[in-house]
Amino acid sequence: MVRESILSGYTEGLEWFVIGSPHSITNTIEGIGYGFMGLTVIFVSQIFSGDKLERWLRWLFIVNGVAGIAGVILGGLGIMMATMVSLVVWCVTFPVAAVMLAIYLSEQGK
């Protein structure tokens, strides 16, 4: 639909479907997804409580979840600088937590 509309020169109303537009339904759906992902990692963090690696995982998951939820809320409120800061925190904690989780799971398999 979007492609055909653009090719025919009709662009009115397409901003609802462009992910980069703050007024799009797709941007809203993406935000809802990130909000639920933030809640998920906060809930998952509660299973880690043992050794040093597990404590690191717990706090990385909590920080990642809070940053994700904060980014969604702040973005919805239009506070873009704070949104960008929370997204930077999310972008740092997510890969670090993923690598540490891989190490943790490989140790559990031994």
C-alpha positions in Angstrom: 0.0 0.0 0.0 2.7 2.5 1.0 4.9 1.6 -1.9 2.1 1.9 -4.5 0.9 5.2 -3.0 4.4 6.7 -3.2 4.9 5.4 -6.8 1.6 7.0 -7.8 2.5 10.3 -6.2 -0.1 10.1 -3.4 1.5 10.6 -0.1 -1.3 12.2 2.0 -1.8 10.1 5.2 1.3 7.9 4.8 2.9 9.5 7.8 0.8 7.1 9.9 2.8 4.2 8.4 6.3 5.6 8.4 8.3 4.3 11.4 10.4 7.4 11.7 7.4 9.7 12.1 6.4 10.4 15.7 2.8 10.4 14.6 2.8 6.9 13.1 1.0 3.9 14.3 4.1 1.8 13.6 6.1 4.0 15.9 3.5 3.5 18.7 3.5 -0.3 18.2 7.3 -0.3 18.4 7.2 1.7 21.6 4.7 -0.7 23.1 7.0 -3.6 22.2 10.0 -1.9 23.8 7.9 -1.2 26.9 6.9 -4.9 27.2 10.5 -5.9 26.6 11.6 -3.6 29.4 9.0 -5.2 31.8 10.1 -8.7 30.7 13.8 -8.1 31.5 12.9 -6.7 34.9 10.9 -9.8 35.7 13.6 -12.1 34.3 16.2 -10.3 36.4 14.6 -11.7 39.5 15.9 -15.3 38.8 19.5 -14.2 39.2 20.7 -13.8 42.7 23.7 -16.2 43.3 27.3 -15.5 42.4 29.0 -12.4 41.1 28.0 -13.1 37.5 24.3 -13.6 38.4 24.3 -10.3 40.5 25.8 -8.5 37.5 23.1 -10.0 35.2 20.4 -9.0 37.6 21.4 -5.4 37.8 22.1 -5.1 34.0 18.6 -6.5 33.3 17.0 -4.1 35.8 18.9 -1.1 34.4 18.1 -2.2 30.8 14.4 -2.6 31.6 14.1 0.7 33.4 15.9 2.4 30.6 13.6 0.9 28.0 10.5 1.8 29.8 11.7 5.3 30.5 12.6 5.7 26.9 9.1 4.8 25.8 7.4 7.0 28.4 9.7 10.0 27.9 9.4 9.6 24.1 5.6 9.6 24.4 5.8 12.8 26.5 8.0 14.4 23.9 11.1 14.8 26.1 13.5 13.9 23.4 16.9 14.6 25.1 16.0 12.3 28.1 14.7 9.7 25.7 18.0 9.7 23.8 19.9 9.3 27.1 17.8 6.3 28.2 18.2 4.8 24.7 22.0 5.1 25.0 21.8 3.3 28.4 19.6 0.7 26.8 22.0 0.3 23.8 25.0 -0.3 26.2 23.3 -2.6 28.7 21.6 -4.8 26.3 24.6 -6.2 24.4 26.6 -6.5 27.6 23.8 -8.4 29.3 23.4 -10.6 26.3 27.1 -11.6 26.2 27.1 -12.1 30.0 24.0 -14.3 29.7 25.7 -16.4 27.0 28.6 -16.9 29.4 26.3 -17.8 32.2 24.3 -20.3 30.1 27.5 -21.9 28.8 28.7 -22.3 32.4 25.4 -23.9 33.3 25.7 -26.5 30.5 29.1 -27.8 31.8 
